[in-house]
Amino acid sequence: VLALGTTLPELVVSITAARQGKASLAVGNILGSCVFNALVVVGAGAVYGTVRVPPELTGFALPFVVGASLLFYLLVQDRRISSWEGMLFLVMYALFILKVSGLA
């Protein structure tokens, strides 16, 4: 709920920036929001207690995200994200959600 509440305003800002041709602002805004949510939410939880990492996270989700991040870095070296690259990441996201939810 916290991540959704903080990400939706960032999404609106990113869409507005992308429509105005400010792609770097849009990408930076999204990445910054995701990194902030990942680090602050886990860090705040760790302040109040122990954070246990399930084996499913280290076995699938973490390697998947690291691989997707590396692929993203390699694909944006030309400072452009083409429509097929965007579609690739949407498909990867859908497969990730299906796998994590147990539907695939």
Biopython code that builds the backbone (N, CA, C, O; Angstrom):
import numpy as np
from Bio.PDB.StructureBuilder import StructureBuilder

atoms = [
    (1, "VAL", "N", (0.838, -1.186, 0.000)),
    (1, "VAL", "CA", (0.000, 0.000, 0.000)),
    (1, "VAL", "C", (0.881, 1.246, 0.000)),
    (1, "VAL", "O", (0.598, 2.218, -0.701)),
    (2, "LEU", "N", (1.942, 1.208, 0.786)),
    (2, "LEU", "CA", (2.845, 2.357, 0.838)),
    (2, "LEU", "C", (3.491, 2.599, -0.520)),
    (2, "LEU", "O", (3.556, 3.736, -0.988)),
    (3, "ALA", "N", (3.969, 1.532, -1.151)),
    (3, "ALA", "CA", (4.617, 1.674, -2.460)),
    (3, "ALA", "C", (3.631, 2.191, -3.504)),
    (3, "ALA", "O", (3.991, 3.025, -4.335)),
    (4, "LEU", "N", (2.395, 1.705, -3.468)),
    (4, "LEU", "CA", (1.389, 2.160, -4.428)),
    (4, "LEU", "C", (1.095, 3.641, -4.221)),
    (4, "LEU", "O", (0.996, 4.398, -5.186)),
    (5, "GLY", "N", (0.957, 4.051, -2.976)),
    (5, "GLY", "CA", (0.656, 5.450, -2.668)),
    (5, "GLY", "C", (1.766, 6.408, -3.056)),
    (5, "GLY", "O", (1.501, 7.557, -3.407)),
    (6, "THR", "N", (3.005, 5.948, -2.996)),
    (6, "THR", "CA", (4.110, 6.829, -3.368)),
    (6, "THR", "C", (4.453, 6.730, -4.851)),
    (6, "THR", "O", (5.064, 7.647, -5.400)),
    (7, "THR", "N", (4.073, 5.638, -5.510)),
    (7, "THR", "CA", (4.424, 5.450, -6.909)),
    (7, "THR", "C", (3.428, 6.099, -7.857)),
    (7, "THR", "O", (3.830, 6.587, -8.914)),
    (8, "LEU", "N", (2.156, 6.123, -7.523)),
    (8, "LEU", "CA", (1.160, 6.702, -8.428)),
    (8, "LEU", "C", (1.423, 8.170, -8.761)),
    (8, "LEU", "O", (1.337, 8.534, -9.934)),
    (9, "PRO", "N", (1.740, 9.030, -7.791)),
    (9, "PRO", "CA", (2.073, 10.412, -8.162)),
    (9, "PRO", "C", (3.320, 10.490, -9.055)),
    (9, "PRO", "O", (3.393, 11.318, -9.963)),
    (10, "GLU", "N", (4.291, 9.623, -8.785)),
    (10, "GLU", "CA", (5.499, 9.596, -9.615)),
    (10, "GLU", "C", (5.166, 9.169, -11.035)),
    (10, "GLU", "O", (5.767, 9.662, -11.990)),
    (11, "LEU", "N", (4.223, 8.266, -11.180)),
    (11, "LEU", "CA", (3.805, 7.802, -12.502)),
    (11, "LEU", "C", (3.182, 8.948, -13.297)),
    (11, "LEU", "O", (3.462, 9.109, -14.485)),
    (12, "VAL", "N", (2.344, 9.739, -12.643)),
    (12, "VAL", "CA", (1.708, 10.879, -13.312)),
    (12, "VAL", "C", (2.766, 11.885, -13.761)),
    (12, "VAL", "O", (2.707, 12.389, -14.882)),
    (13, "VAL", "N", (3.728, 12.178, -12.893)),
    (13, "VAL", "CA", (4.798, 13.110, -13.250)),
    (13, "VAL", "C", (5.607, 12.561, -14.416)),
    (13, "VAL", "O", (5.964, 13.307, -15.329)),
    (14, "SER", "N", (5.900, 11.263, -14.396)),
    (14, "SER", "CA", (6.690, 10.650, -15.465)),
    (14, "SER", "C", (5.952, 10.652, -16.794)),
    (14, "SER", "O", (6.559, 10.900, -17.835)),
    (15, "ILE", "N", (4.661, 10.382, -16.776)),
    (15, "ILE", "CA", (3.874, 10.411, -18.013)),
    (15, "ILE", "C", (3.832, 11.830, -18.570)),
    (15, "ILE", "O", (3.970, 12.027, -19.777)),
    (16, "THR", "N", (3.643, 12.807, -17.708)),
    (16, "THR", "CA", (3.627, 14.205, -18.139)),
    (16, "THR", "C", (4.980, 14.601, -18.734)),
    (16, "THR", "O", (5.037, 15.264, -19.769)),
    (17, "ALA", "N", (6.063, 14.192, -18.078)),
    (17, "ALA", "CA", (7.403, 14.520, -18.584)),
    (17, "ALA", "C", (7.656, 13.845, -19.927)),
    (17, "ALA", "O", (8.233, 14.456, -20.827)),
    (18, "ALA", "N", (7.235, 12.603, -20.072)),
    (18, "ALA", "CA", (7.437, 11.885, -21.335)),
    (18, "ALA", "C", (6.645, 12.538, -22.460)),
    (18, "ALA", "O", (7.137, 12.631, -23.585)),
    (19, "ARG", "N", (5.436, 12.989, -22.181)),
    (19, "ARG", "CA", (4.628, 13.661, -23.211)),
    (19, "ARG", "C", (5.233, 14.999, -23.634)),
    (19, "ARG", "O", (5.024, 15.455, -24.758)),
    (20, "GLN", "N", (5.982, 15.620, -22.728)),
    (20, "GLN", "CA", (6.628, 16.898, -23.048)),
    (20, "GLN", "C", (8.016, 16.693, -23.653)),
    (20, "GLN", "O", (8.741, 17.658, -23.893)),
    (21, "GLY", "N", (8.383, 15.433, -23.898)),
    (21, "GLY", "CA", (9.666, 15.140, -24.522)),
    (21, "GLY", "C", (10.843, 15.118, -23.566)),
    (21, "GLY", "O", (11.992, 15.194, -24.000)),
    (22, "LYS", "N", (10.578, 15.016, -22.284)),
    (22, "LYS", "CA", (11.640, 14.984, -21.275)),
    (22, "LYS", "C", (11.798, 13.554, -20.764)),
    (22, "LYS", "O", (11.502, 13.257, -19.606)),
    (23, "ALA", "N", (12.268, 12.676, -21.647)),
    (23, "ALA", "CA", (12.365, 11.248, -21.340)),
    (23, "ALA", "C", (13.317, 10.980, -20.187)),
    (23, "ALA", "O", (13.040, 10.117, -19.354)),
    (24, "SER", "N", (14.448, 11.707, -20.117)),
    (24, "SER", "CA", (15.387, 11.438, -19.030)),
    (24, "SER", "C", (14.787, 11.766, -17.674)),
    (24, "SER", "O", (15.077, 11.086, -16.689)),
    (25, "LEU", "N", (13.964, 12.785, -17.610)),
    (25, "LEU", "CA", (13.288, 13.113, -16.366)),
    (25, "LEU", "C", (12.311, 12.002, -15.994)),
    (25, "LEU", "O", (12.211, 11.623, -14.827)),
    (26, "ALA", "N", (11.597, 11.485, -16.979)),
    (26, "ALA", "CA", (10.633, 10.416, -16.729)),
    (26, "ALA", "C", (11.320, 9.157, -16.216)),
    (26, "ALA", "O", (10.880, 8.571, -15.227)),
    (27, "VAL", "N", (12.392, 8.738, -16.877)),
    (27, "VAL", "CA", (13.109, 7.522, -16.464)),
    (27, "VAL", "C", (13.750, 7.728, -15.095)),
    (27, "VAL", "O", (13.665, 6.849, -14.237)),
    (28, "GLY", "N", (14.382, 8.863, -14.882)),
    (28, "GLY", "CA", (15.007, 9.146, -13.594)),
    (28, "GLY", "C", (13.999, 9.187, -12.463)),
    (28, "GLY", "O", (14.282, 8.725, -11.357)),
    (29, "ASN", "N", (12.834, 9.733, -12.729)),
    (29, "ASN", "CA", (11.778, 9.820, -11.726)),
    (29, "ASN", "C", (11.300, 8.424, -11.337)),
    (29, "ASN", "O", (11.146, 8.126, -10.153)),
    (30, "ILE", "N", (11.068, 7.578, -12.319)),
    (30, "ILE", "CA", (10.589, 6.219, -12.039)),
    (30, "ILE", "C", (11.652, 5.417, -11.302)),
    (30, "ILE", "O", (11.362, 4.776, -10.293)),
    (31, "LEU", "N", (12.886, 5.453, -11.807)),
    (31, "LEU", "CA", (13.954, 4.690, -11.153)),
    (31, "LEU", "C", (14.217, 5.191, -9.744)),
    (31, "LEU", "O", (14.408, 4.391, -8.828)),
    (32, "GLY", "N", (14.228, 6.494, -9.562)),
    (32, "GLY", "CA", (14.447, 7.053, -8.232)),
    (32, "GLY", "C", (13.359, 6.645, -7.259)),
    (32, "GLY", "O", (13.639, 6.328, -6.104)),
    (33, "SER", "N", (12.127, 6.653, -7.720)),
    (33, "SER", "CA", (11.010, 6.257, -6.871)),
    (33, "SER", "C", (11.112, 4.788, -6.486)),
    (33, "SER", "O", (10.880, 4.427, -5.332)),
    (34, "CYS", "N", (11.454, 3.949, -7.442)),
    (34, "CYS", "CA", (11.563, 2.512, -7.161)),
    (34, "CYS", "C", (12.709, 2.216, -6.200)),
    (34, "CYS", "O", (12.561, 1.412, -5.279)),
    (35, "VAL", "N", (13.845, 2.861, -6.413)),
    (35, "VAL", "CA", (14.989, 2.645, -5.527)),
    (35, "VAL", "C", (14.661, 3.149, -4.124)),
    (35, "VAL", "O", (14.967, 2.483, -3.135)),
    (36, "PHE", "N", (14.046, 4.311, -4.039)),
    (36, "PHE", "CA", (13.669, 4.857, -2.732)),
    (36, "PHE", "C", (12.718, 3.905, -2.007)),
    (36, "PHE", "O", (12.915, 3.603, -0.830)),
    (37, "ASN", "N", (11.686, 3.434, -2.711)),
    (37, "ASN", "CA", (10.728, 2.524, -2.079)),
    (37, "ASN", "C", (11.399, 1.237, -1.622)),
    (37, "ASN", "O", (11.142, 0.761, -0.516)),
    (38, "ALA", "N", (12.243, 0.679, -2.453)),
    (38, "ALA", "CA", (12.898, -0.583, -2.108)),
    (38, "ALA", "C", (13.807, -0.423, -0.891)),
    (38, "ALA", "O", (13.821, -1.286, -0.013)),
    (39, "LEU", "N", (14.555, 0.655, -0.832)),
    (39, "LEU", "CA", (15.511, 0.814, 0.256)),
    (39, "LEU", "C", (14.876, 1.329, 1.539)),
    (39, "LEU", "O", (15.198, 0.843, 2.624)),
    (40, "VAL", "N", (13.982, 2.303, 1.434)),
    (40, "VAL", "CA", (13.406, 2.897, 2.638)),
    (40, "VAL", "C", (12.401, 1.960, 3.312)),
    (40, "VAL", "O", (12.387, 1.847, 4.538)),
    (41, "VAL", "N", (11.569, 1.292, 2.526)),
    (41, "VAL", "CA", (10.573, 0.399, 3.125)),
    (41, "VAL", "C", (11.258, -0.750, 3.851)),
    (41, "VAL", "O", (10.892, -1.077, 4.980)),
    (42, "VAL", "N", (12.246, -1.363, 3.217)),
    (42, "VAL", "CA", (12.971, -2.458, 3.869)),
    (42, "VAL", "C", (13.778, -1.931, 5.046)),
    (42, "VAL", "O", (13.822, -2.563, 6.102)),
    (43, "GLY", "N", (14.417, -0.780, 4.872)),
    (43, "GLY", "CA", (15.196, -0.197, 5.963)),
    (43, "GLY", "C", (14.337, 0.156, 7.169)),
    (43, "GLY", "O", (14.733, -0.080, 8.311)),
    (44, "ALA", "N", (13.162, 0.720, 6.915)),
    (44, "ALA", "CA", (12.261, 1.068, 8.028)),
    (44, "ALA", "C", (11.779, -0.194, 8.740)),
    (44, "ALA", "O", (11.652, -0.210, 9.964)),
    (45, "GLY", "N", (11.516, -1.236, 7.980)),
    (45, "GLY", "CA", (11.112, -2.504, 8.601)),
    (45, "GLY", "C", (12.227, -3.105, 9.429)),
    (45, "GLY", "O", (11.974, -3.685, 10.485)),
    (46, "ALA", "N", (13.460, -2.972, 8.962)),
    (46, "ALA", "CA", (14.602, -3.525, 9.684)),
    (46, "ALA", "C", (14.880, -2.770, 10.980)),
    (46, "ALA", "O", (15.442, -3.335, 11.918)),
    (47, "VAL", "N", (14.490, -1.492, 11.038)),
    (47, "VAL", "CA", (14.683, -0.720, 12.263)),
    (47, "VAL", "C", (13.829, -1.294, 13.392)),
    (47, "VAL", "O", (14.252, -1.307, 14.548)),
    (48, "TYR", "N", (12.637, -1.765, 13.060)),
    (48, "TYR", "CA", (11.703, -2.252, 14.075)),
    (48, "TYR", "C", (11.793, -3.744, 14.339)),
    (48, "TYR", "O", (11.190, -4.227, 15.297)),
    (49, "GLY", "N", (12.512, -4.477, 13.536)),
    (49, "GLY", "CA", (12.617, -5.921, 13.752)),
    (49, "GLY", "C", (13.487, -6.565, 12.694)),
    (49, "GLY", "O", (14.091, -5.891, 11.859)),
    (50, "THR", "N", (13.536, -7.859, 12.748)),
    (50, "THR", "CA", (14.347, -8.613, 11.807)),
    (50, "THR", "C", (13.589, -8.792, 10.496)),
    (50, "THR", "O", (12.398, -9.103, 10.492)),
    (51, "VAL", "N", (14.279, -8.594, 9.409)),
    (51, "VAL", "CA", (13.695, -8.805, 8.090)),
    (51, "VAL", "C", (14.170, -10.165, 7.599)),
    (51, "VAL", "O", (15.366, -10.373, 7.397)),
    (52, "ARG", "N", (13.243, -11.080, 7.410)),
    (52, "ARG", "CA", (13.580, -12.416, 6.929)),
    (52, "ARG", "C", (13.337, -12.473, 5.423)),
    (52, "ARG", "O", (12.290, -12.047, 4.935)),
    (53, "VAL", "N", (14.300, -12.993, 4.711)),
    (53, "VAL", "CA", (14.208, -13.089, 3.259)),
    (53, "VAL", "C", (13.861, -14.529, 2.896)),
    (53, "VAL", "O", (14.645, -15.438, 3.168)),
    (54, "PRO", "N", (12.689, -14.750, 2.282)),
    (54, "PRO", "CA", (12.309, -16.113, 1.918)),
    (54, "PRO", "C", (13.188, -16.653, 0.795)),
    (54, "PRO", "O", (13.691, -15.883, -0.023)),
    (55, "PRO", "N", (13.375, -17.969, 0.749)),
    (55, "PRO", "CA", (14.224, -18.563, -0.293)),
    (55, "PRO", "C", (13.712, -18.292, -1.707)),
    (55, "PRO", "O", (14.505, -18.241, -2.648)),
    (56, "GLU", "N", (12.396, -18.118, -1.872)),
    (56, "GLU", "CA", (11.849, -17.826, -3.193)),
    (56, "GLU", "C", (12.384, -16.508, -3.736)),
    (56, "GLU", "O", (12.565, -16.349, -4.943)),
    (57, "LEU", "N", (12.633, -15.568, -2.835)),
    (57, "LEU", "CA", (13.140, -14.265, -3.255)),
    (57, "LEU", "C", (14.564, -14.386, -3.778)),
    (57, "LEU", "O", (14.890, -13.859, -4.842)),
    (58, "THR", "N", (15.401, -15.076, -3.035)),
    (58, "THR", "CA", (16.801, -15.201, -3.459)),
    (58, "THR", "C", (16.960, -16.200, -4.601)),
    (58, "THR", "O", (17.958, -16.155, -5.320)),
    (59, "GLY", "N", (16.005, -17.089, -4.776)),
    (59, "GLY", "CA", (16.106, -18.090, -5.828)),
    (59, "GLY", "C", (15.594, -17.623, -7.179)),
    (59, "GLY", "O", (16.125, -18.044, -8.207)),
    (60, "PHE", "N", (14.571, -16.759, -7.213)),
    (60, "PHE", "CA", (14.004, -16.317, -8.490)),
    (60, "PHE", "C", (13.937, -14.801, -8.623)),
    (60, "PHE", "O", (14.495, -14.235, -9.563)),
    (61, "ALA", "N", (13.268, -14.153, -7.705)),
    (61, "ALA", "CA", (12.969, -12.727, -7.858)),
    (61, "ALA", "C", (14.230, -11.868, -7.911)),
    (61, "ALA", "O", (14.364, -11.020, -8.793)),
    (62, "LEU", "N", (15.140, -12.077, -6.990)),
    (62, "LEU", "CA", (16.343, -11.249, -6.958)),
    (62, "LEU", "C", (17.193, -11.432, -8.218)),
    (62, "LEU", "O", (17.587, -10.430, -8.815)),
    (63, "PRO", "N", (17.496, -12.664, -8.653)),
    (63, "PRO", "CA", (18.245, -12.812, -9.911)),
    (63, "PRO", "C", (17.500, -12.239, -11.121)),
    (63, "PRO", "O", (18.126, -11.695, -12.031)),
    (64, "PHE", "N", (16.169, -12.357, -11.136)),
    (64, "PHE", "CA", (15.381, -11.818, -12.241)),
    (64, "PHE", "C", (15.512, -10.305, -12.306)),
    (64, "PHE", "O", (15.711, -9.748, -13.385)),
    (65, "VAL", "N", (15.405, -9.640, -11.175)),
    (65, "VAL", "CA", (15.488, -8.182, -11.135)),
    (65, "VAL", "C", (16.897, -7.712, -11.488)),
    (65, "VAL", "O", (17.060, -6.714, -12.189)),
    (66, "VAL", "N", (17.904, -8.419, -11.011)),
    (66, "VAL", "CA", (19.283, -8.056, -11.357)),
    (66, "VAL", "C", (19.495, -8.210, -12.868)),
    (66, "VAL", "O", (20.095, -7.342, -13.502)),
    (67, "GLY", "N", (19.005, -9.310, -13.442)),
    (67, "GLY", "CA", (19.124, -9.518, -14.887)),
    (67, "GLY", "C", (18.369, -8.476, -15.681)),
    (67, "GLY", "O", (18.879, -7.975, -16.684)),
    (68, "ALA", "N", (17.162, -8.139, -15.252)),
    (68, "ALA", "CA", (16.373, -7.120, -15.942)),
    (68, "ALA", "C", (17.051, -5.754, -15.853)),
    (68, "ALA", "O", (17.017, -4.981, -16.810)),
    (69, "SER", "N", (17.659, -5.457, -14.720)),
    (69, "SER", "CA", (18.372, -4.184, -14.564)),
    (69, "SER", "C", (19.575, -4.121, -15.489)),
    (69, "SER", "O", (19.830, -3.089, -16.110)),
    (70, "LEU", "N", (20.318, -5.220, -15.583)),
    (70, "LEU", "CA", (21.465, -5.268, -16.482)),
    (70, "LEU", "C", (21.018, -5.133, -17.936)),
    (70, "LEU", "O", (21.646, -4.415, -18.713)),
    (71, "LEU", "N", (19.938, -5.819, -18.305)),
    (71, "LEU", "CA", (19.401, -5.711, -19.660)),
    (71, "LEU", "C", (18.951, -4.283, -19.948)),
    (71, "LEU", "O", (19.203, -3.766, -21.036)),
    (72, "PHE", "N", (18.291, -3.642, -18.992)),
    (72, "PHE", "CA", (17.858, -2.253, -19.160)),
    (72, "PHE", "C", (19.063, -1.346, -19.390)),
    (72, "PHE", "O", (19.047, -0.491, -20.275)),
    (73, "TYR", "N", (20.104, -1.540, -18.589)),
    (73, "TYR", "CA", (21.314, -0.724, -18.731)),
    (73, "TYR", "C", (21.905, -0.888, -20.129)),
    (73, "TYR", "O", (22.288, 0.100, -20.756)),
    (74, "LEU", "N", (21.983, -2.108, -20.616)),
    (74, "LEU", "CA", (22.556, -2.353, -21.934)),
    (74, "LEU", "C", (21.687, -1.786, -23.059)),
    (74, "LEU", "O", (22.210, -1.285, -24.053)),
    (75, "LEU", "N", (20.368, -1.863, -22.906)),
    (75, "LEU", "CA", (19.474, -1.397, -23.961)),
    (75, "LEU", "C", (19.395, 0.126, -24.066)),
    (75, "LEU", "O", (19.083, 0.650, -25.135)),
    (76, "VAL", "N", (19.669, 0.833, -22.993)),
    (76, "VAL", "CA", (19.543, 2.298, -23.031)),
    (76, "VAL", "C", (20.872, 3.004, -23.269)),
    (76, "VAL", "O", (20.979, 4.208, -23.036)),
    (77, "GLN", "N", (21.869, 2.283, -23.721)),
    (77, "GLN", "CA", (23.155, 2.909, -24.014)),
    (77, "GLN", "C", (23.037, 3.935, -25.135)),
    (77, "GLN", "O", (23.823, 4.882, -25.190)),
    (78, "ASP", "N", (22.063, 3.759, -26.031)),
    (78, "ASP", "CA", (21.860, 4.738, -27.101)),
    (78, "ASP", "C", (20.932, 5.876, -26.678)),
    (78, "ASP", "O", (20.551, 6.712, -27.498)),
    (79, "ARG", "N", (20.570, 5.902, -25.386)),
    (79, "ARG", "CA", (19.715, 6.945, -24.791)),
    (79, "ARG", "C", (18.304, 6.970, -25.373)),
    (79, "ARG", "O", (17.636, 8.004, -25.363)),
    (80, "ARG", "N", (17.867, 5.834, -25.873)),
    (80, "ARG", "CA", (16.509, 5.719, -26.413)),
    (80, "ARG", "C", (15.939, 4.373, -25.992)),
    (80, "ARG", "O", (16.666, 3.388, -25.861)),
    (81, "ILE", "N", (14.644, 4.344, -25.786)),
    (81, "ILE", "CA", (13.942, 3.090, -25.528)),
    (81, "ILE", "C", (12.930, 2.936, -26.649)),
    (81, "ILE", "O", (11.959, 3.688, -26.733)),
    (82, "SER", "N", (13.164, 1.966, -27.498)),
    (82, "SER", "CA", (12.265, 1.766, -28.637)),
    (82, "SER", "C", (10.992, 1.063, -28.175)),
    (82, "SER", "O", (10.903, 0.589, -27.042)),
    (83, "SER", "N", (10.023, 1.007, -29.062)),
    (83, "SER", "CA", (8.750, 0.376, -28.690)),
    (83, "SER", "C", (8.929, -1.116, -28.446)),
    (83, "SER", "O", (8.267, -1.666, -27.565)),
    (84, "TRP", "N", (9.799, -1.792, -29.193)),
    (84, "TRP", "CA", (9.984, -3.229, -28.960)),
    (84, "TRP", "C", (10.697, -3.466, -27.634)),
    (84, "TRP", "O", (10.438, -4.471, -26.972)),
    (85, "GLU", "N", (11.598, -2.552, -27.230)),
    (85, "GLU", "CA", (12.258, -2.688, -25.930)),
    (85, "GLU", "C", (11.255, -2.482, -24.796)),
    (85, "GLU", "O", (11.287, -3.193, -23.792)),
    (86, "GLY", "N", (10.372, -1.509, -24.963)),
    (86, "GLY", "CA", (9.324, -1.291, -23.977)),
    (86, "GLY", "C", (8.395, -2.483, -23.875)),
    (86, "GLY", "O", (8.010, -2.887, -22.777)),
    (87, "MET", "N", (8.031, -3.052, -25.026)),
    (87, "MET", "CA", (7.165, -4.233, -25.040)),
    (87, "MET", "C", (7.866, -5.425, -24.380)),
    (87, "MET", "O", (7.232, -6.203, -23.667)),
    (88, "LEU", "N", (9.172, -5.565, -24.618)),
    (88, "LEU", "CA", (9.941, -6.639, -23.992)),
    (88, "LEU", "C", (9.859, -6.550, -22.473)),
    (88, "LEU", "O", (9.656, -7.557, -21.795)),
    (89, "PHE", "N", (10.017, -5.346, -21.947)),
    (89, "PHE", "CA", (9.962, -5.189, -20.498)),
    (89, "PHE", "C", (8.550, -5.379, -19.953)),
    (89, "PHE", "O", (8.393, -5.870, -18.835)),
    (90, "LEU", "N", (7.528, -5.006, -20.704)),
    (90, "LEU", "CA", (6.150, -5.274, -20.265)),
    (90, "LEU", "C", (5.877, -6.776, -20.213)),
    (90, "LEU", "O", (5.235, -7.259, -19.280)),
    (91, "VAL", "N", (6.355, -7.507, -21.201)),
    (91, "VAL", "CA", (6.183, -8.964, -21.216)),
    (91, "VAL", "C", (6.966, -9.597, -20.060)),
    (91, "VAL", "O", (6.470, -10.497, -19.382)),
    (92, "MET", "N", (8.197, -9.113, -19.845)),
    (92, "MET", "CA", (8.989, -9.630, -18.729)),
    (92, "MET", "C", (8.293, -9.356, -17.394)),
    (92, "MET", "O", (8.296, -10.203, -16.501)),
    (93, "TYR", "N", (7.705, -8.184, -17.266)),
    (93, "TYR", "CA", (6.987, -7.841, -16.037)),
    (93, "TYR", "C", (5.785, -8.755, -15.831)),
    (93, "TYR", "O", (5.550, -9.241, -14.725)),
    (94, "ALA", "N", (5.027, -8.986, -16.899)),
    (94, "ALA", "CA", (3.859, -9.867, -16.806)),
    (94, "ALA", "C", (4.281, -11.283, -16.415)),
    (94, "ALA", "O", (3.642, -11.908, -15.569)),
    (95, "LEU", "N", (5.339, -11.783, -17.018)),
    (95, "LEU", "CA", (5.831, -13.124, -16.667)),
    (95, "LEU", "C", (6.322, -13.171, -15.223)),
    (95, "LEU", "O", (6.104, -14.157, -14.519)),
    (96, "PHE", "N", (6.978, -12.113, -14.790)),
    (96, "PHE", "CA", (7.449, -12.042, -13.410)),
    (96, "PHE", "C", (6.274, -12.092, -12.428)),
    (96, "PHE", "O", (6.307, -12.838, -11.449)),
    (97, "ILE", "N", (5.244, -11.297, -12.698)),
    (97, "ILE", "CA", (4.067, -11.267, -11.816)),
    (97, "ILE", "C", (3.380, -12.634, -11.804)),
    (97, "ILE", "O", (2.979, -13.119, -10.746)),
    (98, "LEU", "N", (3.244, -13.250, -12.971)),
    (98, "LEU", "CA", (2.622, -14.579, -13.033)),
    (98, "LEU", "C", (3.425, -15.596, -12.234)),
    (98, "LEU", "O", (2.846, -16.403, -11.507)),
    (99, "LYS", "N", (4.735, -15.571, -12.353)),
    (99, "LYS", "CA", (5.590, -16.529, -11.651)),
    (99, "LYS", "C", (5.541, -16.297, -10.148)),
    (99, "LYS", "O", (5.401, -17.247, -9.378)),
    (100, "VAL", "N", (5.653, -15.055, -9.730)),
    (100, "VAL", "CA", (5.663, -14.746, -8.292)),
    (100, "VAL", "C", (4.315, -15.057, -7.654)),
    (100, "VAL", "O", (4.258, -15.502, -6.508)),
    (101, "SER", "N", (3.229, -14.823, -8.391)),
    (101, "SER", "CA", (1.897, -15.085, -7.835)),
    (101, "SER", "C", (1.542, -16.571, -7.863)),
    (101, "SER", "O", (0.551, -16.979, -7.258)),
    (102, "GLY", "N", (2.337, -17.379, -8.556)),
    (102, "GLY", "CA", (2.084, -18.809, -8.597)),
    (102, "GLY", "C", (1.132, -19.234, -9.710)),
    (102, "GLY", "O", (0.696, -20.384, -9.745)),
    (103, "LEU", "N", (0.811, -18.332, -10.604)),
    (103, "LEU", "CA", (-0.109, -18.661, -11.698)),
    (103, "LEU", "C", (0.607, -19.295, -12.876)),
    (103, "LEU", "O", (-0.044, -19.861, -13.755)),
    (104, "ALA", "N", (1.921, -19.216, -12.919)),
    (104, "ALA", "CA", (2.674, -19.822, -14.031)),
    (104, "ALA", "C", (3.736, -20.755, -13.531)),
    (104, "ALA", "O", (4.462, -21.348, -14.328)),
]
sb = StructureBuilder()
sb.init_structure("model")
sb.init_model(0)
sb.init_chain("A")
sb.init_seg("    ")
for serial, (resi, resn, name, xyz) in enumerate(atoms, 1):
    if name == "N":
        sb.init_residue(resn, " ", resi, " ")
    sb.init_atom(name, np.array(xyz, "f"), 0.0, 1.0, " ", f" {name:<3s}", serial, name[0])
structure = sb.get_structure()
